């Protein structure tokens, strides 16, 4: 009699393939403005007058991503508008915006950032 053993990890892999075949997918990521405001407020260097102002600015960044603006253009805008030219702060903010306010746009933003190189300061 043959001994059939299932290797560890095979069953979950099969379930993923079956779920994908039936069109079952994970639910879409949802925006989380509270986490966004908390993240921005917890990091020194941002001076939005209110949580509402931070959210409004972030949603404007989402609109720019959605409109197809390049990562370099978006970072440039943030450096002028918010961070006083600080590249690290601008990168942090665009990451928080994408992760917490418009997670459905992470893919296009990532694609746009693929060849981004910051300018020498």
Secondary structure, 3 states (H helix, E strand, C coil): CCCCCCCCCHHHHHHHHHHHHCCCCCCCCCCCHHHHHHHHHHCCCCCCCCHHHHHHHHHHHHHHHHCCCCHHHHHHHHHHHCCCCCHHHHHHHHHHHHHHHCHHHHHHHHHHHCCCCCCCC
